[in-house]
Amino acid sequence: MKDYLFLFRGSNASNLSLEESQKHMKKWEDWIGGLAKAGKFKAGEPLGKEAKVIKGSKKVVTDGPFTESKEVVGGYLIVSASSLDEATDIAKGCPNYEADGSTEIREITSM
């Protein structure tokens, strides 16, 4: 088994009413709970909205790397899967797509 990072981007879930938001979060809890029961979930958390970026040899610090809201990384998960294809299939169950979000799936490799 290999570990894969899911980066969740561009959800418009912040536009939901309180009731819709609670239902949406329940879907996340259920999905992640299912991954945990299957032994696929390793870690994951939502991310705060504020960010800093340090760039270049002069170490210039700027606020957030975001040019468009669809590029904002809202959270991550680390899952175990036998292949990138299996990880992709797992990611298809994510509730992020209901809020027009996207998921980037990357294998975590050793240094």
mmCIF file of the C-alpha atoms, coordinates in Angstrom:
data_MODEL
# 
_entry.id   MODEL 
# 
loop_
_atom_site.group_PDB 
_atom_site.id 
_atom_site.type_symbol 
_atom_site.label_atom_id 
_atom_site.label_alt_id 
_atom_site.label_comp_id 
_atom_site.label_asym_id 
_atom_site.label_entity_id 
_atom_site.label_seq_id 
_atom_site.pdbx_PDB_ins_code 
_atom_site.Cartn_x 
_atom_site.Cartn_y 
_atom_site.Cartn_z 
_atom_site.occupancy 
_atom_site.B_iso_or_equiv 
_atom_site.pdbx_formal_charge 
_atom_site.auth_seq_id 
_atom_site.auth_comp_id 
_atom_site.auth_asym_id 
_atom_site.auth_atom_id 
_atom_site.pdbx_PDB_model_num 
ATOM 1   C CA . MET A 1 1   ? 0.000   0.000  0.000  1.00 0.00 ? 1   MET A CA 1 
ATOM 2   C CA . LYS A 1 2   ? 1.080   3.535  -0.739 1.00 0.00 ? 2   LYS A CA 1 
ATOM 3   C CA . ASP A 1 3   ? -0.020  6.826  0.785  1.00 0.00 ? 3   ASP A CA 1 
ATOM 4   C CA . TYR A 1 4   ? -1.767  9.468  -1.302 1.00 0.00 ? 4   TYR A CA 1 
ATOM 5   C CA . LEU A 1 5   ? -2.480  13.109 -0.554 1.00 0.00 ? 5   LEU A CA 1 
ATOM 6   C CA . PHE A 1 6   ? -5.844  14.547 -1.535 1.00 0.00 ? 6   PHE A CA 1 
ATOM 7   C CA . LEU A 1 7   ? -5.836  18.345 -1.807 1.00 0.00 ? 7   LEU A CA 1 
ATOM 8   C CA . PHE A 1 8   ? -9.344  19.775 -1.868 1.00 0.00 ? 8   PHE A CA 1 
ATOM 9   C CA . ARG A 1 9   ? -9.726  22.987 -3.852 1.00 0.00 ? 9   ARG A CA 1 
ATOM 10  C CA . GLY A 1 10  ? -12.316 25.566 -4.740 1.00 0.00 ? 10  GLY A CA 1 
ATOM 11  C CA . SER A 1 11  ? -15.406 24.499 -2.835 1.00 0.00 ? 11  SER A CA 1 
ATOM 12  C CA . ASN A 1 12  ? -18.239 27.011 -2.602 1.00 0.00 ? 12  ASN A CA 1 
ATOM 13  C CA . ALA A 1 13  ? -19.524 25.395 0.605  1.00 0.00 ? 13  ALA A CA 1 
ATOM 14  C CA . SER A 1 14  ? -19.103 28.729 2.415  1.00 0.00 ? 14  SER A CA 1 
ATOM 15  C CA . ASN A 1 15  ? -22.148 29.967 0.456  1.00 0.00 ? 15  ASN A CA 1 
ATOM 16  C CA . LEU A 1 16  ? -24.420 27.343 2.049  1.00 0.00 ? 16  LEU A CA 1 
ATOM 17  C CA . SER A 1 17  ? -27.048 28.112 4.679  1.00 0.00 ? 17  SER A CA 1 
ATOM 18  C CA . LEU A 1 18  ? -26.417 26.825 8.203  1.00 0.00 ? 18  LEU A CA 1 
ATOM 19  C CA . GLU A 1 19  ? -28.700 23.830 7.623  1.00 0.00 ? 19  GLU A CA 1 
ATOM 20  C CA . GLU A 1 20  ? -27.125 23.036 4.242  1.00 0.00 ? 20  GLU A CA 1 
ATOM 21  C CA . SER A 1 21  ? -23.651 23.417 5.753  1.00 0.00 ? 21  SER A CA 1 
ATOM 22  C CA . GLN A 1 22  ? -24.489 20.964 8.546  1.00 0.00 ? 22  GLN A CA 1 
ATOM 23  C CA . LYS A 1 23  ? -25.788 18.419 6.018  1.00 0.00 ? 23  LYS A CA 1 
ATOM 24  C CA . HIS A 1 24  ? -22.675 18.903 3.892  1.00 0.00 ? 24  HIS A CA 1 
ATOM 25  C CA . MET A 1 25  ? -20.373 18.391 6.896  1.00 0.00 ? 25  MET A CA 1 
ATOM 26  C CA . LYS A 1 26  ? -22.294 15.219 7.811  1.00 0.00 ? 26  LYS A CA 1 
ATOM 27  C CA . LYS A 1 27  ? -21.537 13.865 4.327  1.00 0.00 ? 27  LYS A CA 1 
ATOM 28  C CA . TRP A 1 28  ? -17.831 14.573 4.938  1.00 0.00 ? 28  TRP A CA 1 
ATOM 29  C CA . GLU A 1 29  ? -17.976 12.832 8.335  1.00 0.00 ? 29  GLU A CA 1 
ATOM 30  C CA . ASP A 1 30  ? -19.720 9.812  6.812  1.00 0.00 ? 30  ASP A CA 1 
ATOM 31  C CA . TRP A 1 31  ? -17.267 9.595  3.895  1.00 0.00 ? 31  TRP A CA 1 
ATOM 32  C CA . ILE A 1 32  ? -14.190 9.895  6.106  1.00 0.00 ? 32  ILE A CA 1 
ATOM 33  C CA . GLY A 1 33  ? -15.719 7.484  8.635  1.00 0.00 ? 33  GLY A CA 1 
ATOM 34  C CA . GLY A 1 34  ? -16.163 4.923  5.860  1.00 0.00 ? 34  GLY A CA 1 
ATOM 35  C CA . LEU A 1 35  ? -12.544 5.373  4.800  1.00 0.00 ? 35  LEU A CA 1 
ATOM 36  C CA . ALA A 1 36  ? -11.434 4.885  8.416  1.00 0.00 ? 36  ALA A CA 1 
ATOM 37  C CA . LYS A 1 37  ? -13.489 1.687  8.778  1.00 0.00 ? 37  LYS A CA 1 
ATOM 38  C CA . ALA A 1 38  ? -11.919 0.375  5.554  1.00 0.00 ? 38  ALA A CA 1 
ATOM 39  C CA . GLY A 1 39  ? -8.428  1.140  6.891  1.00 0.00 ? 39  GLY A CA 1 
ATOM 40  C CA . LYS A 1 40  ? -7.807  3.718  4.137  1.00 0.00 ? 40  LYS A CA 1 
ATOM 41  C CA . PHE A 1 41  ? -7.860  6.965  6.168  1.00 0.00 ? 41  PHE A CA 1 
ATOM 42  C CA . LYS A 1 42  ? -4.530  8.069  7.660  1.00 0.00 ? 42  LYS A CA 1 
ATOM 43  C CA . ALA A 1 43  ? -4.951  11.785 8.421  1.00 0.00 ? 43  ALA A CA 1 
ATOM 44  C CA . GLY A 1 44  ? -6.698  14.922 7.287  1.00 0.00 ? 44  GLY A CA 1 
ATOM 45  C CA . GLU A 1 45  ? -7.998  18.302 8.357  1.00 0.00 ? 45  GLU A CA 1 
ATOM 46  C CA . PRO A 1 46  ? -9.573  21.437 6.914  1.00 0.00 ? 46  PRO A CA 1 
ATOM 47  C CA . LEU A 1 47  ? -7.194  24.366 6.474  1.00 0.00 ? 47  LEU A CA 1 
ATOM 48  C CA . GLY A 1 48  ? -7.581  27.958 7.655  1.00 0.00 ? 48  GLY A CA 1 
ATOM 49  C CA . LYS A 1 49  ? -8.313  30.723 5.171  1.00 0.00 ? 49  LYS A CA 1 
ATOM 50  C CA . GLU A 1 50  ? -5.231  32.844 5.872  1.00 0.00 ? 50  GLU A CA 1 
ATOM 51  C CA . ALA A 1 51  ? -1.907  31.917 4.274  1.00 0.00 ? 51  ALA A CA 1 
ATOM 52  C CA . LYS A 1 52  ? 1.596   33.238 3.707  1.00 0.00 ? 52  LYS A CA 1 
ATOM 53  C CA . VAL A 1 53  ? 3.965   32.368 0.895  1.00 0.00 ? 53  VAL A CA 1 
ATOM 54  C CA . ILE A 1 54  ? 7.755   32.713 1.097  1.00 0.00 ? 54  ILE A CA 1 
ATOM 55  C CA . LYS A 1 55  ? 9.396   32.913 -2.294 1.00 0.00 ? 55  LYS A CA 1 
ATOM 56  C CA . GLY A 1 56  ? 12.822  33.231 -3.842 1.00 0.00 ? 56  GLY A CA 1 
ATOM 57  C CA . SER A 1 57  ? 16.330  33.772 -2.531 1.00 0.00 ? 57  SER A CA 1 
ATOM 58  C CA . LYS A 1 58  ? 15.258  37.036 -0.853 1.00 0.00 ? 58  LYS A CA 1 
ATOM 59  C CA . LYS A 1 59  ? 12.531  35.143 0.999  1.00 0.00 ? 59  LYS A CA 1 
ATOM 60  C CA . VAL A 1 60  ? 9.810   37.619 0.081  1.00 0.00 ? 60  VAL A CA 1 
ATOM 61  C CA . VAL A 1 61  ? 6.683   37.000 2.141  1.00 0.00 ? 61  VAL A CA 1 
ATOM 62  C CA . THR A 1 62  ? 3.255   37.595 0.607  1.00 0.00 ? 62  THR A CA 1 
ATOM 63  C CA . ASP A 1 63  ? -0.288  36.884 1.700  1.00 0.00 ? 63  ASP A CA 1 
ATOM 64  C CA . GLY A 1 64  ? -1.925  33.783 0.231  1.00 0.00 ? 64  GLY A CA 1 
ATOM 65  C CA . PRO A 1 65  ? -1.034  32.263 -3.110 1.00 0.00 ? 65  PRO A CA 1 
ATOM 66  C CA . PHE A 1 66  ? -4.599  32.545 -4.376 1.00 0.00 ? 66  PHE A CA 1 
ATOM 67  C CA . THR A 1 67  ? -5.539  34.386 -7.507 1.00 0.00 ? 67  THR A CA 1 
ATOM 68  C CA . GLU A 1 68  ? -9.004  32.847 -7.802 1.00 0.00 ? 68  GLU A CA 1 
ATOM 69  C CA . SER A 1 69  ? -11.223 31.218 -5.209 1.00 0.00 ? 69  SER A CA 1 
ATOM 70  C CA . LYS A 1 70  ? -11.272 27.989 -7.245 1.00 0.00 ? 70  LYS A CA 1 
ATOM 71  C CA . GLU A 1 71  ? -7.549  27.633 -6.465 1.00 0.00 ? 71  GLU A CA 1 
ATOM 72  C CA . VAL A 1 72  ? -7.904  27.874 -2.675 1.00 0.00 ? 72  VAL A CA 1 
ATOM 73  C CA . VAL A 1 73  ? -6.818  24.689 -0.904 1.00 0.00 ? 73  VAL A CA 1 
ATOM 74  C CA . GLY A 1 74  ? -9.469  24.112 1.740  1.00 0.00 ? 74  GLY A CA 1 
ATOM 75  C CA . GLY A 1 75  ? -8.178  20.906 3.271  1.00 0.00 ? 75  GLY A CA 1 
ATOM 76  C CA . TYR A 1 76  ? -6.386  17.619 2.783  1.00 0.00 ? 76  TYR A CA 1 
ATOM 77  C CA . LEU A 1 77  ? -6.575  13.916 3.479  1.00 0.00 ? 77  LEU A CA 1 
ATOM 78  C CA . ILE A 1 78  ? -3.939  11.227 3.436  1.00 0.00 ? 78  ILE A CA 1 
ATOM 79  C CA . VAL A 1 79  ? -5.245  7.823  2.400  1.00 0.00 ? 79  VAL A CA 1 
ATOM 80  C CA . SER A 1 80  ? -3.738  4.406  1.752  1.00 0.00 ? 80  SER A CA 1 
ATOM 81  C CA . ALA A 1 81  ? -4.336  2.783  -1.621 1.00 0.00 ? 81  ALA A CA 1 
ATOM 82  C CA . SER A 1 82  ? -2.676  0.165  -3.773 1.00 0.00 ? 82  SER A CA 1 
ATOM 83  C CA . SER A 1 83  ? -2.355  2.502  -6.768 1.00 0.00 ? 83  SER A CA 1 
ATOM 84  C CA . LEU A 1 84  ? -3.112  5.974  -8.103 1.00 0.00 ? 84  LEU A CA 1 
ATOM 85  C CA . ASP A 1 85  ? -6.151  4.493  -9.846 1.00 0.00 ? 85  ASP A CA 1 
ATOM 86  C CA . GLU A 1 86  ? -7.517  3.135  -6.564 1.00 0.00 ? 86  GLU A CA 1 
ATOM 87  C CA . ALA A 1 87  ? -6.820  6.472  -4.841 1.00 0.00 ? 87  ALA A CA 1 
ATOM 88  C CA . THR A 1 88  ? -8.688  8.225  -7.659 1.00 0.00 ? 88  THR A CA 1 
ATOM 89  C CA . ASP A 1 89  ? -11.662 5.903  -7.220 1.00 0.00 ? 89  ASP A CA 1 
ATOM 90  C CA . ILE A 1 90  ? -11.650 6.617  -3.473 1.00 0.00 ? 90  ILE A CA 1 
ATOM 91  C CA . ALA A 1 91  ? -11.575 10.373 -4.133 1.00 0.00 ? 91  ALA A CA 1 
ATOM 92  C CA . LYS A 1 92  ? -14.648 10.126 -6.373 1.00 0.00 ? 92  LYS A CA 1 
ATOM 93  C CA . GLY A 1 93  ? -16.746 9.538  -3.237 1.00 0.00 ? 93  GLY A CA 1 
ATOM 94  C CA . CYS A 1 94  ? -15.789 12.905 -1.767 1.00 0.00 ? 94  CYS A CA 1 
ATOM 95  C CA . PRO A 1 95  ? -18.604 15.409 -1.039 1.00 0.00 ? 95  PRO A CA 1 
ATOM 96  C CA . ASN A 1 96  ? -16.397 18.283 -2.286 1.00 0.00 ? 96  ASN A CA 1 
ATOM 97  C CA . TYR A 1 97  ? -17.780 17.944 -5.822 1.00 0.00 ? 97  TYR A CA 1 
ATOM 98  C CA . GLU A 1 98  ? -21.311 18.771 -4.666 1.00 0.00 ? 98  GLU A CA 1 
ATOM 99  C CA . ALA A 1 99  ? -19.954 22.257 -3.860 1.00 0.00 ? 99  ALA A CA 1 
ATOM 100 C CA . ASP A 1 100 ? -18.156 22.566 -7.238 1.00 0.00 ? 100 ASP A CA 1 
ATOM 101 C CA . GLY A 1 101 ? -14.790 21.699 -5.698 1.00 0.00 ? 101 GLY A CA 1 
ATOM 102 C CA . SER A 1 102 ? -11.950 19.651 -7.135 1.00 0.00 ? 102 SER A CA 1 
ATOM 103 C CA . THR A 1 103 ? -9.454  17.176 -5.727 1.00 0.00 ? 103 THR A CA 1 
ATOM 104 C CA . GLU A 1 104 ? -5.780  16.847 -6.604 1.00 0.00 ? 104 GLU A CA 1 
ATOM 105 C CA . ILE A 1 105 ? -4.453  13.351 -5.903 1.00 0.00 ? 105 ILE A CA 1 
ATOM 106 C CA . ARG A 1 106 ? -0.705  12.863 -5.399 1.00 0.00 ? 106 ARG A CA 1 
ATOM 107 C CA . GLU A 1 107 ? 1.364   9.904  -4.265 1.00 0.00 ? 107 GLU A CA 1 
ATOM 108 C CA . ILE A 1 108 ? 3.478   10.626 -1.211 1.00 0.00 ? 108 ILE A CA 1 
ATOM 109 C CA . THR A 1 109 ? 6.970   9.404  -2.011 1.00 0.00 ? 109 THR A CA 1 
ATOM 110 C CA . SER A 1 110 ? 10.012  8.808  0.179  1.00 0.00 ? 110 SER A CA 1 
ATOM 111 C CA . MET A 1 111 ? 12.992  11.133 0.182  1.00 0.00 ? 111 MET A CA 1 
# 
